[in-house]
Structures are given as C-alpha cells and as structure tokens.
Amino acid sequence: MAIRRVGTHKEALVDKSLIQLKDARVKAELYINGKFVEGEGKTPFSVVNPFDNSEICKIRPASEAQVNAAVEAAYTAFSRPEWRNLTGRERGELLLRLAQLLRRDAEAFAVLESLDTGIPIRETRMEVATSAKHLEYFAGLAGSIEGKYQDLGNRFNITRREPYGVIGQIVPWNTPLKLMARGFAAAVACGNTMVVKPSMVAPLTNLRFSELVDEAGFPPGTVNVITGAGRSIGKLIVEHPKVRKIIFTGGTEGGREILQQAAYSVTPTVLELGGKGPIIVCENIDWDETIDGVLTQAFARKAEVCFAGTRLFVPAKKHDKFVADLAAKAARIPLGNPLDSKTQLGPLMTPERLTDILSQVDTAKKDGVKVFSGGEKETAPDLVKGNFLRPTILTGVRPGLPIASEELFGPVLCVTPYQNLNDAVHMANDTEFGLASYVWSNDIRESNKLAQEIESGNVFINSYGYQSEIPFGGYKLSGIGREHGSEAMHEYTQVKSITVGMERFKSRFDI
C-alpha cells in the first residue's frame, strides 16, 4: 500500500491495485459554528495506520477556548428559530439528506475507516451502510415524538417530550463512524444540538463527516466536531455547564470517570460500556451453523467490540470436538491488509493493545489455561509490522480467573465445559458485565428460558448483530440507557408536564 502527501494531512491516496478510489482525503480541521478551523491545542497528535504502524497524518487538537466556542455555538443554535422552529419532519429531512451524502461518499468513508482502525474494507463498507441506515431510521422517527393526555376531572394533564439542548458525544476508536452515527442521529432527530469529540486514535471518519453536515445544510452551530484527549478535552465537554446530556461509548473505567465528572453539574448520561459476552451452546443444535455463529460472535471485527462473545460454554461431552472444529475454521480466516477485499481479520488498533493481550494470555497459561490455537503475534513478513493476532482459543478456563472476567477487547475466546444448563447460566452471569449474550439451541422453549435467566441487556438466540430497530444497552457495569430503537428517543428527550384547570379556581384561603 502506498500513502502519498499525508504529511500535511490534506490528502491521502490509496494504492489502486488494492481498491479503486477517487477521493479518500484525510481531513484534519475542526468544525465549529459552521466553519472549518485548525485546532489550537499545543501538541499535535499522530493518527497511525495499525496495518504497519505508519503515520497517516498529524492533527492539532482543540484548545480550551475552542471547546467553549463549540459548546457556546451549540447552545446559541439550539435557541435560534432556524433550528428551534423546525418540525420533527424537517429535522428528519436533514438527516435523510445527510444519509444520502454518506451513501454517495461511502467508498471514501470505508477506506478512511479501514486505514484508521484496521477493520477490513469488506466490513467497513457494511459499517458505512449501517451508519446511513441509523440516520434514515431516526429520520423516520423524528416526526413521531409523542406525549400523553390524562383526564383529571376538573382539569387535565398533558406531557410533552422536549429536547435537552446541547448534547456532548464522546466517540470511541472502534467502528467510530457507526458508533457516532447512532447516538448523533437519535439526538438530532429529537431536536438537540451536538458537540462531537472523536477518539484521538481514530478521528478521521468523524472529522470527514462534518463536511457532509455542512453540505447537508444544518444551521451553523447545530453540529460541532472537535478533537483532543478524553481526559482533557472530553472532560471539558462533560463538565461544561451548558452541556445538558452526555453520550459516551467506551470502557467501564472511562464510564466511571464520565459519571464522576457529570455528577457535579448533575448532567445525565447515556453510557455503553464494557462487556464479557457469554455464548451458551446447548445440546440440541445445528452443528455447522453453531460453529459459524460462534466463530462470528467471537472474532468478527477483531473482537474489538463491546458486544463480542468472549466466553464460550459448551456441554462437556461436545467440548473437544466443538473446540477442534472451531479452531480449524478460525485458522482459515484470512489476515492481511485491511484495504484488500480478501482480508477478513485486520490488525488490533495499537501495538500496546497487542502487547497487553499477549501478556494476559501468558498470565492465564501460568494459571493452567491451555492455548489451544493462536496466542502469538503474527510473524508473516508482510504482516509483521502490524498489530496482528490470530484468532486465539483458550481451554481449561476456570470461572474466577482474570482471563475469564476481564474484558480483553481482542480475538481471544475462553472456553469452559459445563455439565448442565443451570451451571452454564450461573457461570454466564458470574461477571460484572451484562451487555450482549448469545444462545445456540434448536429448542425454542429452552432458548427462551435461557434468555430470561441471563443477566444481560441483549440476548441473541441463533443470531448475531444489532441494528437500528433493536434497543441496545447493558446491565450492571455495561452501561446506562439504551441506544437504537424507539427507546433511544426517550434518552434524548425530557418530559414536561402541563396541567390545565377547566373550572374557575377557588382559593384555599378563607379570606
């Protein structure tokens, strides 16, 4: 792959032998109050391609003054008639226009996402399409925000659902376009204005998205995109008194920090945090389908997603053959350049993440865990510069071990046999997390019972993957609130109660 003219961050060209592309420009400007501006932070940060750890570009983060300017712009725009007076349907039309522009530029966004995150181009193309679907789905809901009416005899009560105002969105580095689009779409559909902060590790598609916002005709100030570190720029957004709600997707420790910062100003939050997803394989299954399903749940997108299935519980008498068949298929997953359409597993995001995961695997080996397959850095000559880890399957994983309870955020599957389903459920629930869980069974009664017993915000039976219509969020330390579905519209509106007297009011004072 060849990258040219990236040092000035204005343009990146991709080797057309891998992919045909007209325009994959790297954008580095911030977007504040309808204008593109250079960051004024002191120290530029590098954006790195995880395929070979080469620098894509440098970006200068926002300064504190620019954070304030972005929030003030969003705060002012929220009250202006060109935004405040828009109907829900009109906001939906803006989102639809934005979706159309994203679909128009889908290939450029897919390439940027692959360059920035190491996710294979075959998957980033789907992620861009999914992002457009989020915009379209919430565009459809924008005109259907409803309140309630109650007849109280001599008076009546109505409730209105009203937007909060300025919403600060802090976006993670894994699938950043899609994870930005889902919260952004719902919040904007409800009439809020936005200050979006991408991850410093993978900001490129979020920054490029601001160009589409501008082209779509959003009023100045309604959407602002700024960059910088979470513990400085993110903290300024969370603690700003004019930010009325926070959207955060990331690790549980980061979520705890957000809650602590938001507590002072009593700012509500929507948090999608870590996971340690259980996969329960039952006795009555379609063998090949289940192998394919577990393979996808455990290793898709390098398992750098909170909803990955990372703990596999298999009937003891099926354990050996199931693991062997699973490992044989996992070994055939093609690793390679994310921009090559044949690649199905890309590199981890950073060298540090790879080192940390391998260290945890080494610790597990000392605890008696067996590395059945994988477990080492990829050393192929064309991949050695990148952060590649082959799909790793660990057996003999006992409940309570660190490897069985801590989120690794990488393609490592912990396998534990069970004797009966009650034990499997107990082990599945023996975690601080509760985001996504998976059941494989051809018995509808059995699978439905398991779904009710598992402590998780989402249970997928013989299935994988969420979409715009499916409410998504966690139990326990996996988060607060729900993204997606009509439930998301409740997250980005607040209830106002209005009571109207229908008879002449009589004083309670006898005077």
SEPAMAR-256305 format. One line per 10 residues: number of its first residue (from 1); their letters; for each residue x, y, z of C-alpha. Coordinates in nm, 2 decimals. Example, Ala and Ser with C-alpha at 12.3 -4.5 7.8 and 13.67 -1.06 7.14 Angstrom:
// SEPAMAR-256305
1) AS) 1.23:-0.45:0.78 | 1.37:-0.11:0.71
//
This chain:
// SEPAMAR-256305
1) MAIRRVGTHK) 0.00:0.00:0.00 | 0.12:0.35:-0.08 | 0.03:0.66:0.11 | 0.12:0.99:-0.05 | 0.11:1.35:0.06 | -0.01:1.27:0.40 | 0.24:1.48:0.60 | 0.04:1.79:0.55 | -0.28:1.60:0.63 | -0.46:1.74:0.33
11) EALVDKSLIQ) -0.47:1.44:0.10 | -0.42:1.06:0.11 | -0.42:0.84:-0.20 | -0.46:0.46:-0.17 | -0.29:0.21:-0.39 | -0.54:0.14:-0.66 | -0.42:-0.22:-0.71 | -0.60:-0.29:-0.38 | -0.90:-0.07:-0.43 | -1.04:0.17:-0.68
21) LKDARVKAEL) -1.10:0.50:-0.51 | -1.14:0.86:-0.64 | -1.13:1.05:-0.31 | -1.02:0.94:0.03 | -0.90:1.27:0.16 | -0.78:1.29:0.52 | -0.94:1.58:0.69 | -0.78:1.75:1.00 | -0.98:2.06:1.05 | -1.23:2.10:1.34
31) YINGKFVEGE) -1.58:2.21:1.27 | -1.71:2.49:1.50 | -2.02:2.71:1.44 | -2.04:2.61:1.07 | -1.67:2.68:1.00 | -1.37:2.46:0.94 | -1.08:2.57:1.16 | -0.74:2.44:1.26 | -0.71:2.31:1.62 | -0.53:2.55:1.85
41) GKTPFSVVNP) -0.41:2.29:2.11 | -0.04:2.29:2.19 | 0.07:1.95:2.08 | -0.04:1.78:1.75 | -0.11:1.41:1.77 | -0.04:1.14:1.52 | -0.30:0.92:1.36 | -0.15:0.58:1.28 | -0.24:0.30:1.04 | -0.25:-0.02:1.25
51) FDNSEICKIR) -0.16:-0.23:0.94 | 0.20:-0.12:0.96 | 0.20:0.15:1.23 | 0.29:0.42:0.98 | 0.17:0.77:1.04 | -0.13:0.87:0.83 | -0.13:1.24:0.94 | -0.10:1.47:1.24 | -0.39:1.66:1.38 | -0.38:1.96:1.62
61) PASEAQVNAA) -0.64:1.92:1.89 | -0.89:2.18:2.01 | -0.79:2.43:2.28 | -0.99:2.50:2.58 | -1.12:2.82:2.42 | -1.23:2.62:2.12 | -1.42:2.37:2.34 | -1.60:2.67:2.49 | -1.67:2.81:2.15 | -1.81:2.48:2.02
71) VEAAYTAFSR) -2.04:2.45:2.33 | -2.15:2.81:2.30 | -2.22:2.77:1.93 | -2.44:2.47:2.00 | -2.61:2.64:2.29 | -2.69:2.95:2.08 | -2.80:2.75:1.78 | -3.04:2.55:2.00 | -3.24:2.87:2.07 | -3.23:3.02:1.72
81) PEWRNLTGRE) -3.56:2.99:1.52 | -3.38:2.83:1.22 | -3.34:2.52:1.44 | -3.59:2.56:1.73 | -3.88:2.61:1.49 | -3.80:2.31:1.27 | -4.07:2.04:1.29 | -3.96:1.69:1.36 | -4.03:1.60:0.99 | -3.80:1.88:0.88
91) RGELLLRLAQ) -3.52:1.76:1.11 | -3.58:1.42:0.96 | -3.53:1.56:0.61 | -3.19:1.70:0.72 | -3.09:1.36:0.84 | -3.21:1.19:0.52 | -3.01:1.43:0.32 | -2.71:1.35:0.54 | -2.77:0.98:0.48 | -2.78:1.03:0.10
101) LLRRDAEAFA) -2.45:1.22:0.11 | -2.29:0.94:0.32 | -2.41:0.68:0.07 | -2.27:0.89:-0.21 | -1.93:0.90:-0.04 | -1.95:0.55:0.10 | -1.63:0.42:-0.05 | -1.42:0.71:0.07 | -1.55:0.67:0.42 | -1.50:0.29:0.41
111) VLESLDTGIP) -1.13:0.34:0.31 | -1.07:0.60:0.58 | -1.22:0.38:0.84 | -1.01:0.08:0.73 | -0.69:0.30:0.73 | -0.77:0.44:1.07 | -0.89:0.13:1.25 | -0.75:-0.17:1.07 | -1.11:-0.31:1.01 | -1.12:-0.49:0.68
121) IRETRMEVAT) -1.27:-0.30:0.39 | -1.54:-0.56:0.34 | -1.66:-0.48:0.69 | -1.61:-0.10:0.68 | -1.83:-0.09:0.37 | -2.10:-0.25:0.58 | -2.03:-0.01:0.87 | -2.08:0.29:0.64 | -2.41:0.15:0.51 | -2.52:0.08:0.87
131) SAKHLEYFAG) -2.44:0.44:0.96 | -2.66:0.57:0.68 | -2.93:0.33:0.80 | -2.91:0.48:1.15 | -2.96:0.83:1.00 | -3.25:0.71:0.79 | -3.42:0.52:1.08 | -3.42:0.81:1.32 | -3.51:1.05:1.04 | -3.83:0.84:1.02
141) LAGSIEGKYQ) -3.89:0.87:1.40 | -3.82:1.25:1.42 | -4.18:1.34:1.33 | -4.34:1.09:1.58 | -4.23:1.22:1.92 | -4.55:1.20:2.12 | -4.67:1.30:2.47 | -4.97:1.18:2.67 | -5.31:1.31:2.79 | -5.48:1.24:3.12
151) DLGNRFNITR) -5.84:1.35:3.21 | -5.84:1.46:3.57 | -6.20:1.57:3.60 | -6.19:1.95:3.65 | -5.85:1.97:3.49 | -5.64:1.78:3.25 | -5.27:1.70:3.22 | -5.06:1.67:2.91 | -4.69:1.57:2.88 | -4.45:1.69:2.61
161) REPYGVIGQI) -4.12:1.53:2.52 | -3.87:1.82:2.47 | -3.50:1.81:2.37 | -3.24:1.86:2.63 | -3.04:2.12:2.44 | -2.66:2.07:2.39 | -2.55:1.71:2.39 | -2.18:1.62:2.41 | -2.09:1.30:2.24 | -1.76:1.12:2.31
171) VPWNTPLKLM) -1.69:0.86:2.04 | -1.46:0.56:2.08 | -1.20:0.44:1.84 | -1.36:0.11:1.74 | -1.61:0.15:1.45 | -1.61:0.53:1.52 | -1.84:0.63:1.23 | -2.12:0.39:1.32 | -2.10:0.45:1.69 | -2.11:0.82:1.63
181) ARGFAAAVAC) -2.40:0.80:1.38 | -2.64:0.61:1.61 | -2.63:0.85:1.90 | -2.60:1.15:1.68 | -2.90:1.05:1.47 | -3.13:1.00:1.76 | -3.02:1.31:1.94 | -3.06:1.53:1.64 | -3.39:1.38:1.55 | -3.52:1.48:1.89
191) GNTMVVKPSM) -3.41:1.84:1.83 | -3.08:1.86:2.03 | -2.76:2.03:1.91 | -2.43:1.85:1.92 | -2.07:1.88:2.02 | -1.89:1.56:1.90 | -1.55:1.46:2.01 | -1.39:1.17:1.82 | -1.12:0.95:1.96 | -0.77:1.07:1.91
201) VAPLTNLRFS) -0.68:0.72:1.79 | -0.93:0.71:1.51 | -1.08:1.05:1.43 | -1.08:1.06:1.05 | -1.43:0.95:0.96 | -1.59:1.17:1.23 | -1.39:1.47:1.10 | -1.48:1.39:0.74 | -1.85:1.35:0.85 | -1.85:1.72:0.94
211) ELVDEAGFPP) -1.81:1.81:0.57 | -2.13:1.62:0.50 | -2.31:1.80:0.78 | -2.21:2.13:0.63 | -2.31:2.02:0.28 | -2.65:1.89:0.40 | -2.74:2.24:0.52 | -2.75:2.20:0.90 | -2.77:2.55:1.05 | -2.44:2.68:1.18
221) GTVNVITGAG) -2.36:2.57:1.54 | -2.61:2.28:1.55 | -2.33:2.03:1.49 | -1.97:2.09:1.61 | -1.68:1.84:1.58 | -1.36:1.89:1.78 | -1.07:1.67:1.87 | -0.85:1.60:2.17 | -0.78:1.37:2.46 | -1.07:1.23:2.66
231) RSIGKLIVEH) -0.91:1.33:2.99 | -0.87:1.69:2.89 | -1.10:1.79:2.60 | -1.36:1.53:2.68 | -1.36:1.64:3.05 | -1.42:2.00:2.95 | -1.72:1.89:2.75 | -1.86:1.67:3.02 | -1.82:1.94:3.29 | -1.94:2.23:3.08
241) PKVRKIIFTG) -2.25:2.39:3.25 | -2.43:2.44:2.91 | -2.40:2.07:2.81 | -2.72:1.91:2.91 | -2.65:1.54:2.84 | -2.36:1.32:2.75 | -2.33:1.02:2.52 | -2.03:0.80:2.59 | -1.93:0.47:2.44 | -1.61:0.31:2.58
251) GTEGGREILQ) -1.46:0.11:2.86 | -1.62:0.08:3.20 | -1.33:0.27:3.37 | -1.39:0.56:3.13 | -1.76:0.54:3.20 | -1.69:0.57:3.58 | -1.48:0.88:3.51 | -1.76:1.03:3.30 | -2.01:0.97:3.58 | -1.79:1.13:3.83
261) QAAYSVTPTV) -1.73:1.44:3.61 | -2.10:1.47:3.53 | -2.21:1.44:3.89 | -2.11:1.79:3.98 | -2.33:1.95:3.72 | -2.59:1.67:3.76 | -2.57:1.60:3.38 | -2.75:1.28:3.28 | -2.56:1.03:3.06 | -2.61:0.75:2.82
271) LELGGKGPII) -2.33:0.50:2.86 | -2.25:0.19:2.66 | -1.95:0.03:2.84 | -1.76:-0.29:2.85 | -1.87:-0.65:2.80 | -1.76:-1.00:2.86 | -2.03:-1.17:2.65 | -2.12:-1.53:2.72 | -2.20:-1.78:2.45 | -2.41:-2.08:2.57
281) VCENIDWDET) -2.41:-2.38:2.33 | -2.69:-2.62:2.41 | -2.72:-2.99:2.33 | -2.98:-2.96:2.06 | -2.80:-2.75:1.79 | -2.73:-2.74:1.42 | -2.36:-2.82:1.45 | -2.23:-2.64:1.14 | -2.45:-2.33:1.20 | -2.34:-2.31:1.56
291) IDGVLTQAFA) -1.97:-2.33:1.46 | -2.02:-2.05:1.21 | -2.22:-1.84:1.46 | -1.96:-1.88:1.75 | -1.68:-1.80:1.50 | -1.85:-1.48:1.41 | -1.95:-1.38:1.76 | -1.60:-1.44:1.89 | -1.38:-1.30:1.62 | -1.57:-1.06:1.39
301) RKAEVCFAGT) -1.41:-0.71:1.37 | -1.11:-0.85:1.56 | -1.35:-0.87:1.87 | -1.26:-0.50:1.93 | -1.63:-0.45:2.01 | -1.80:-0.45:2.35 | -2.07:-0.70:2.24 | -1.82:-0.97:2.12 | -1.88:-1.32:2.26 | -1.57:-1.39:2.46
311) RLFVPAKKHD) -1.67:-1.67:2.70 | -1.79:-2.00:2.54 | -1.98:-2.25:2.75 | -2.01:-2.59:2.58 | -2.16:-2.92:2.70 | -1.88:-3.13:2.84 | -1.94:-3.42:2.60 | -1.93:-3.19:2.30 | -1.63:-2.99:2.42 | -1.34:-3.15:2.25
321) KFVADLAAKA) -1.49:-3.19:1.90 | -1.65:-2.85:1.91 | -1.33:-2.67:2.00 | -1.13:-2.87:1.74 | -1.38:-2.78:1.47 | -1.40:-2.42:1.57 | -1.02:-2.38:1.58 | -0.98:-2.55:1.24 | -1.22:-2.29:1.09 | -1.07:-2.00:1.28
331) ARIPLGNPLD) -0.72:-2.09:1.14 | -0.85:-2.04:0.79 | -0.97:-1.67:0.84 | -0.75:-1.46:0.61 | -0.54:-1.20:0.77 | -0.39:-0.91:0.57 | -0.41:-0.55:0.46 | -0.74:-0.41:0.56 | -0.78:-0.24:0.22 | -0.76:-0.57:0.05
341) SKTQLGPLMT) -1.12:-0.71:-0.01 | -0.99:-1.06:0.06 | -0.88:-0.97:0.41 | -1.13:-1.09:0.68 | -0.93:-1.02:1.00 | -0.73:-0.70:1.04 | -0.48:-0.58:1.30 | -0.55:-0.47:1.65 | -0.57:-0.10:1.70 | -0.23:-0.03:1.87
351) PERLTDILSQ) 0.09:-0.22:1.95 | 0.02:-0.16:2.32 | -0.31:-0.34:2.29 | -0.15:-0.64:2.13 | 0.12:-0.65:2.40 | -0.13:-0.62:2.68 | -0.35:-0.90:2.54 | -0.05:-1.13:2.49 | 0.06:-1.06:2.85 | -0.28:-1.15:2.98
361) VDTAKKDGVK) -0.27:-1.48:2.78 | 0.07:-1.56:2.93 | -0.06:-1.50:3.28 | -0.36:-1.73:3.20 | -0.11:-2.00:3.09 | 0.05:-1.98:3.44 | -0.29:-2.03:3.59 | -0.33:-2.36:3.40 | -0.51:-2.24:3.09 | -0.42:-2.41:2.76
371) VFSGGEKETA) -0.37:-2.21:2.44 | -0.55:-2.44:2.20 | -0.48:-2.22:1.90 | -0.34:-1.88:1.83 | -0.20:-1.68:2.12 | 0.10:-1.53:1.94 | 0.18:-1.22:1.73 | 0.16:-1.28:1.36 | 0.52:-1.30:1.21 | 0.44:-1.33:0.84
381) PDLVKGNFLR) 0.69:-1.10:0.66 | 0.41:-0.89:0.50 | 0.22:-0.85:0.84 | 0.50:-0.83:1.10 | 0.49:-0.45:1.11 | 0.13:-0.45:1.21 | -0.06:-0.55:1.53 | -0.18:-0.88:1.41 | -0.31:-1.15:1.65 | -0.46:-1.47:1.50
391) PTILTGVRPG) -0.79:-1.59:1.65 | -0.70:-1.73:1.99 | -0.89:-2.01:2.16 | -0.81:-2.09:2.53 | -0.94:-2.40:2.70 | -0.94:-2.51:3.06 | -1.06:-2.16:3.16 | -1.20:-2.17:3.52 | -1.45:-1.92:3.64 | -1.29:-1.65:3.85
401) LPIASEELFG) -0.96:-1.64:3.66 | -0.87:-1.29:3.54 | -0.88:-1.41:3.18 | -1.24:-1.52:3.24 | -1.36:-1.20:3.40 | -1.17:-0.90:3.25 | -1.25:-0.76:2.91 | -0.96:-0.82:2.67 | -1.11:-0.64:2.37 | -0.94:-0.87:2.12
411) PVLCVTPYQN) -0.99:-1.20:1.93 | -0.94:-1.43:2.24 | -1.22:-1.68:2.32 | -1.23:-1.85:2.67 | -1.38:-2.20:2.66 | -1.54:-2.37:2.96 | -1.73:-2.70:2.96 | -2.05:-2.75:3.16 | -2.25:-3.04:3.29 | -2.59:-2.89:3.30
421) LNDAVHMAND) -2.76:-2.57:3.18 | -2.81:-2.43:3.53 | -2.43:-2.44:3.57 | -2.39:-2.27:3.24 | -2.63:-1.99:3.33 | -2.46:-1.94:3.67 | -2.12:-1.91:3.50 | -2.25:-1.68:3.23 | -2.39:-1.45:3.50 | -2.08:-1.46:3.71
431) TEFGLASYVW) -1.94:-1.13:3.58 | -1.97:-0.76:3.64 | -2.07:-0.71:3.28 | -2.41:-0.76:3.11 | -2.41:-0.62:2.76 | -2.46:-0.89:2.50 | -2.50:-1.26:2.53 | -2.56:-1.55:2.29 | -2.76:-1.88:2.29 | -2.74:-2.16:2.04
441) SNDIRESNKL) -3.03:-2.40:2.06 | -3.29:-2.56:1.83 | -3.53:-2.59:2.13 | -3.74:-2.27:2.14 | -3.86:-2.33:2.50 | -3.51:-2.40:2.62 | -3.36:-2.10:2.45 | -3.63:-1.86:2.56 | -3.59:-1.98:2.92 | -3.21:-1.91:2.90
451) AQEIESGNVF) -3.28:-1.57:2.75 | -3.49:-1.48:3.06 | -3.23:-1.61:3.31 | -2.92:-1.45:3.16 | -2.84:-1.11:3.31 | -2.78:-0.91:3.00 | -2.93:-0.61:2.82 | -2.93:-0.81:2.49 | -2.97:-1.18:2.42 | -2.93:-1.31:2.07
461) INSYGYQSEI) -3.07:-1.66:2.00 | -2.92:-1.82:1.70 | -2.82:-1.48:1.58 | -2.56:-1.20:1.59 | -2.55:-0.83:1.54 | -2.77:-0.54:1.63 | -2.94:-0.29:1.40 | -3.12:0.05:1.42 | -3.45:-0.11:1.53 | -3.31:-0.32:1.82
471) PFGGYKLSGI) -3.27:-0.14:2.16 | -2.91:-0.18:2.27 | -2.76:-0.13:2.61 | -2.62:-0.30:2.92 | -2.70:-0.44:3.26 | -2.46:-0.39:3.56 | -2.13:-0.23:3.47 | -2.20:-0.24:3.10 | -2.39:0.08:3.09 | -2.68:0.31:3.14
481) GREHGSEAMH) -2.96:0.38:2.89 | -3.04:0.24:2.55 | -2.92:0.32:2.20 | -3.13:0.23:1.89 | -3.50:0.17:1.86 | -3.78:0.40:1.98 | -3.63:0.37:2.33 | -3.35:0.59:2.22 | -3.59:0.88:2.16 | -3.67:0.87:2.53
491) EYTQVKSITV) -3.30:0.91:2.60 | -3.27:1.24:2.41 | -3.59:1.40:2.53 | -3.71:1.50:2.87 | -4.07:1.51:2.99 | -4.25:1.83:3.07 | -4.58:1.80:3.25 | -4.85:2.07:3.18 | -5.17:2.07:3.39 | -5.47:2.29:3.28
501) GMERFKSRFD) -5.76:2.38:3.51 | -6.10:2.37:3.34 | -6.31:2.54:3.62 | -6.28:2.87:3.79 | -6.01:2.84:4.05 | -6.12:2.88:4.42 | -5.87:3.00:4.68 | -5.78:2.76:4.96 | -5.76:3.05:5.20 | -6.08:3.17:5.37
511) I) -6.01:3.54:5.35
//
